[in-house]
Amino acid sequence: MATSVRLALKGMDVTVFESNNYPGGKLSAFELDGYKFDAGPSLFTLPELVDQLFQDAGKNPRDYFDYKRKDIACHYFWSDGVHLKSYTNKNDFSEEVERVLQVDKSPVLKHLERAEEIYRYTTPIFMERSLHQWESYWGKEVVDAIFHLHHFALLTNMHDYNERKLNHPKLVQLFDRYATYNGSSPYLAPGVLHTISHLEHNHGTYYPKGGMISITRAVYQLACELGVRFEFGSRVEEILYEDHRVRGVRVNGKEEKADVVVSNMDVVPTYRVLLPNAKAPEETLQQPRSSSAVIFYWGVKKRFPELNLHNIFFSDDYREEFDCIFNQGKLYEDPTVYINNTAVEEKGQAPEGCENWFVMINAPGNTGQDWDVMISESRKRIIQKLSRQLNVNLEELIEVEDILEPRTIESRTSSYQGSLYGAASNNSMAAFLRHPNFSQRIKGLYFVGGSVHPGGGIPLCLLSARIASGLIEKRELK
């Protein structure tokens, strides 16, 4: 949708073909008996990237949607009863760490300062421009990044880096968690990814009024106002090309001509399904996939004052949990549990006196496992874990339920194996191995979304739209 807005602003005639009957892909929502649930992404950072889309269109973002900054990014819980509030202000957070964990706060502050420094030097190169053009590697930003390369922790994994820099195992686990923000393992992903913590503690997290779905609705409204046509229930069956030049798409058996085609589908099914006769970049397509998720949407008939918008209940053995997900292809018996609870932010998200829980655990991709058995067993374990730590009988409080899991993620969003972020970032070269935002063999074919550069998540998908539309302007609108 962001790409459609940017191309419409460049004077192009744009049609979006969407196989579902609603816009937004993973960023969707639904309601069950008065409980409202955001179905997909639940964390909102870098809101200025959404604002920029409207500002570039000459619009006031606040006329379309609004948001507020959170004082607390997350509540963290451990099985031994330790409860830590992760403040978005780094000074407040470090003082909370010192109070709760009884350790010196200075390593935390230094860790966040390093995260901010890495973010400042890497973002202009690795997130805001194509990595697959030589001209991207010229300029002052590149020289500055090279000069600070020794700070990037490229030769160590995230866990080892955190363990070396932080002074408490619970702090290490907390900062290891940021590898999951792009579906990776902290025991495999490069240490440079600890820069993700900068977004929460130095920049801040936000809550969009009306829930995350308000972002989808706002961008969809903007696109429609700019003349973008949306064809829902219209699954693209093939991308058409001739003489190494795109010619259009086949949708519901009908050919639709186009000079430019932008695929937002996961890059693997884009090639396997939509481009069956094209030479595929096999090395790229065969990269290990990111984690998936099992999500329970629970309407809970009780209020929990100890919970915030974002909540994490950690496992006792993080290494074993990630080994299960990435090496054994199964769900861990003591999973880390994430709860998103928008009822604490806004009235109307759940019935009076109740809460709408988005309960997620990290999961392997769908490779043919017996998901029905695995999900049933995990549900029991999650309920036991939360009941014990919150001192309730949770099973009796669950009033409504729905489930999203790797198979349905794959079928609803064409995400290969149900992966949430395309390829995992489990090696130091992962950023360079992501598929570029353009086809190197078919002119007029471009790519956006979480499975291509610069990666998954709302901010990076918005940046992929900006990169791709810039390439289109340069190459197609001469």
N, C-alpha and C positions, 0 to 999 in steps of 0.2 A: 504493500500500500504506500509506503514511503517512497519507493521508486516511482510509482505511478504519479504521485504528487510532483516529484521533481521533474519528471519527463513532461508532464502537462504544463509545468511552468516554462519549459523550454519550447512550448508551442507544438508538441507532438500530440497526435491523436491516439489516445491510450484506452485499451480495453483489458480488464483483468478477468481471466477465466479461473473460476474457483470451483473445485469439485464439491466442497461442502455447501450447505445452504445458508451459511453465515460467513462474515468476514473475520479476519484476524488469525486464522490458523490455531496455533497453540494458545494464543492470547484470547481466550473465549470465556464464557461464563454460562451458568445455568442456575435454576432455582428448584428446590424441593421443599414443598410444604412450608413455605415461609422462610426457609434458609437459603441465602444467596451464596454462591461459590464462584470464585475465580477458578477456572479449570486448569490454567497453565501457570505461566510465570507469576511469582508472587512478590518478588523483590524489585523495588524501583530505585535505581541509582542514575546519576547523570541526567536529571530531568531536562537540563538545558538542551540536550540533543533532540528531545521531542519539541520543546519550545522553538528551537531553531527552524524546524520544518514549517511551522506556522509563520514565523517571522520572515522566512525567505519568500513566503507567499504573500507578504504584506498584511498579514492578519495578526490580531492580538490573541496569543494562546489562551489567555484567561477567558475569552469569549467562547472557548470550546471545552476547556477542562481546567481543573485547578488541583493543587496538591499542597501538602504541608510537610515540613521537615520534621523528622523524628528525633527526639532527644536520646532515645535508646534504640540501638540497632537490633539487639537480640537479648533474650534471656537464656542463659546456659545452665543446664542441670547435669549433675553427675550422680551416679548411683549411691555414693557415700554421703549424700545430703548437701553437698556444696552447691550453692546457687549464686551465679555471678551475672550482674547486669552489664551488658556491653554498651557503654555510652558512645554516642557518635562524636562527642568531643574527646579528643585524645587525652587531654589532661584529666578530665573526669574519669575516663576509662582506666587510666594508669593508677589513679588513686583508689578506684574500686578494686583493681587487681591487688594493690598493696594491702588494702583492708581485708579482703576476703582470703587471699592466698598467703598473706604474711610474707611477702617477698618485696624486694626493692623494685620500685616502679620504673627506674631509669632504663632498664633493658627494653621495656615495652615502648617507651617514648623513642628510643633510638631505632627500634625496629620499624616503627611507623614513619619516622623521618627518612629511613632508607627506602621504604616502600614509596613514599611520595617522590623521592629523588628519581627512582627508577621509572615511575610513571611519567614524570616530567620529560625524561629523555627518550623514552621508548614510544610514547603515544604518537607523536608526529610521524614516526617512521613505520611502526608496526600496526597501527590501528587506523590511521587517517589517510593512508595512501596505498596504492597497489604495491605489493612486494614483487610483482612479476614484470616490472618495466625498469630498464636501466636508469632512466631519469629519476626514479624514486630514490636513488642512492647518491644523489648529488645535493649539495647544499649545506648550510651551517648546521642544521639539525643532525645530519648524519655525522659530521665531524665531532659535534658535542657528544653524541651517543658513543662513538668510538673511543673518545677520550675517557668516558666514564664506564667503559665496558667491564672493567675489573670489579665493579660494584654489582653486576647483574646476576651473579650466582648461577651462571649457565652450566658450570661443570659439576654441580652438586644437585641432588634432588631436594624438593621442598622440605621434606621432613628433616633431613640431615641439617639443612640450613637453619630451620627454626630451632632445632635442638641445640645447635651450636650457639645461637644468639639469645635464646630465652632461658629463663632460670627456674622454670617449674613445668613438670610434665603436663599439667592441665592447660597451661598457656600454649605449650607446643601443640597439643591436640586442637585447641581453639584455632590457632593460626594454620594448622594443617588443613582445617576444614575448607579453606578458601580454594583448594584444588577442585572441590566439587562444583564450584561456580562455573567451570567449563567441562564438567563431567570426567575429571581425571583423578588419579591417585596421587596423594602427596608423597608416596614412596617411589614414584616413577617420574612425576612431573618435575621440570626444572625449577630450581630455587627462585628464578626470576618471577615466577607466578605469585610470590608472596606480595607483589605489588597490588594485587587485588584487594588486600586489606585496606589500602589507602582509600578506596571508594567509600567504605563504611565509616572509618574513624577520622579521616582527614576531610573528606568531602561531604559525607552524610548519606543517610537513607531517607526515603520519602514515602508518603502514602497519598496516592491519588484519590481524591474524593469520589465516592461511588465505586471504589474498588479498581483493580487493574483493568477491568473491562472498559473503563472510561477512556483509556488511552486508545483502544481499538475504535471505539465509537467516535472519538474526536477526529482521528486520522481518516477514518472512513467518510465522515461528514465533509472534511476538507477536500478529499479527493473528489467526491461527488460534486461539490461546489465548483471545482475546477474543470468539470466536464469529463472526468474519468467514468467510463462505463464498466459496471460490474455484472458479469454473467455468472450467477450462482447455479449450482448443480450442473456445472459444465466441466467435466474432467477432460483435460488435454490428453489425447491418446498418442500423439506423435508430433515431434518438431520436424517441420519440413525444410529441406535444404537441397540445393542443386549447385553444382560447380563450386563447392566450398562457400556458398552464400546462402544464408537463411531465407526462406520464402514464406514462412508462416507456420501455422499449426493446424492439426486436425483435431476438432472438438466434436464429440458426439456424432462422429461419422461425417462431419462437414469440414471442408477446408476453409480456413480463415487466413487471408493473405496478410503479410506484415513485412516491413523492411527491417524491423528489429524485434527480437524475441528475448525476453528476460525470464529465466527460470528461477522461481523461488523454491521449487521442489528440491529435496535432498539430492545432492549431486549423484549419488549412486543410482537411484531409480531414474534420474534424469537420463543417464546414459543407458542403463539396462532396459528401460521401458520406452522412453520417448525418443531415444536415438539408437535403436537396435542395430543399425547398419554402420554407424560411425565408429571410427577407431577411438577407443576409450583410453584415458590415462590410467592404466591399470595400477601403477605404483601408488597413485593418489587414492584410487577407489578401494584398494586393499589395505589401507591403513587401519589399525585397530580402532574400533568405535568407542565413543564416549559411553559413559554409564547411561542407563535408562532410569525408570522410577516405578514404584508402586505407590499409588496415591489413594487413600481412603477419604472420601468426603463425608464427614459425620456431623449431623445435627445433634448437639449435646444439650440436654435440658438442665443446665446448671451454669453458673458463672464462676470463673476461676480467677480471683484477684492476683494470683501469683504469675499469671500468664500475660504476655505482651503480644504485640502484633506478630513478631517472629520469635520462635522458641525452639531450642535444641536440647534433646535428651541424649547425651553421648553414650556410646557403647563402652564397655570396659576394655576392649582390645581392638583398637582402631586398625592396627596392622592386619590382623586376621580378617576383619570386616572387608577391607579392600582386596585382600587376597581372594576371598570368596567371590567378590564381584568381578574382578578382572582376570583371575587365573582359573577359578573353579566354575565360574558361570552359574553361581547360585546365590540365594539370599542368606545372609548371615543370621545365626540364631539369636544374636543380641544386637540388633541393628541400631544405629543412630537414628533417632526419630525427630523429624522436623514438623512443627505445628505452626501453620499460619492461621491467624484468628482475627479477622477483620471486624468482628463484633465489638472488640475493645476500642475500635477507632470511630465507629459510626453507627448510629441508631438505624434500624431497618435492615441490617445485615442478617439478623436472626430474630426470632420471636423474643418477646420480653422475658428476661431472666435466663436466656439461652445463649449459646455460642455456636458459630459455624467453623468447624475445624477442618482444615485442609492438612491431612496427616500423610507425610511422605517419607519413604525410605529409599535410599539409593539401591539400584538393581542392575544386574547385567542386562545386556541386550538380548533380544529374542532370537535364540538359535535352536528352538525346538524343545525347550525344557517343558516339564509338566507343570505349567503355571497354576493350574487350578489347585493342585496339592500344595505347591510352594506358597501361594497367596493365602490359602486357608490357614496354614501353619503360622505364617508370619502375622496374620491378623491376631491370632490367639496370643502370640508372644508380645506384640505391641500393646495389646490391651492389658496384659499382665504387668508389663513394664510401667506403663503410665498409671495404672491403678495403684501400684506399689509406691511410686514416687509422688503421686498427687493425693494419696490416701483416700481413694474412693473406689467404688465398684463401677468402673467405667462402662462395662457391658450393659448395665441397667440404665445408663444415662443416654445411650445412643438411640436417638429417636428416628433418624433417617440415615440412609447410607447409599453411596454410589462408589464405584471403583474405576480407576484408570490405571492401566498397566501396560507393559511393553507391547503386547499384541495390539491393543486398541490404540495406543499411541502411534504405532506403525500404520494401522489401517486408516486412522482418521487424518493423519498429517503427512503420510508418505515418508516418514522418517525411517530410514533403513535400520532394521532390527529394533526399532523403537528408541534409538539413541536420541538424547535430548540436544546434543551439541555437534552432531556430525562426527568427525574424527576426534579421538581423545588427544590431549596435549601431553602424552606420557613420554616425550623425549625432547631434547633441546632444539631439535630441528622442526618440530611440529608446525610452527607458524609458517615456515617456508614450504611445507609439504601440503598445506591446504590448497584446495583448488582455487585458481585465480578468479577474478570477477568478469573474465571474458574468455571466450573460446579461442584457443591458439590455432584451431584448424577450420572453424566455420565463422566467417565474417558475419557480423550482425547478431551473434548469439552471446548473451551475457548472463551472469549468475549473481544472485543475491541470497541472503538468508544465512541461517546458522551453520550450514555445512560447508560454506566457502569462506574465503578471507573477508573480514578478520576473525570471525568466529561466532559462537552462539550467545544468546542473551539479548535483551532488548537494545542496550546501547550499541553493541557490535553489529546487530542487524541493521540498525539505523545508519551506522557508518558504512556498511556494505552498500546500502542504497545510495549514499552520497558518492562513494567511490565509483560505483557502476554508472550512475547517471553522468558523472563527470567524464568517464571514458566514452560514453555514448555521444555526449556533446562534442568531444574532441574528434572522434572517429567517424561519426555518422552525420553530423550537422555542420559540415565544413562549408 
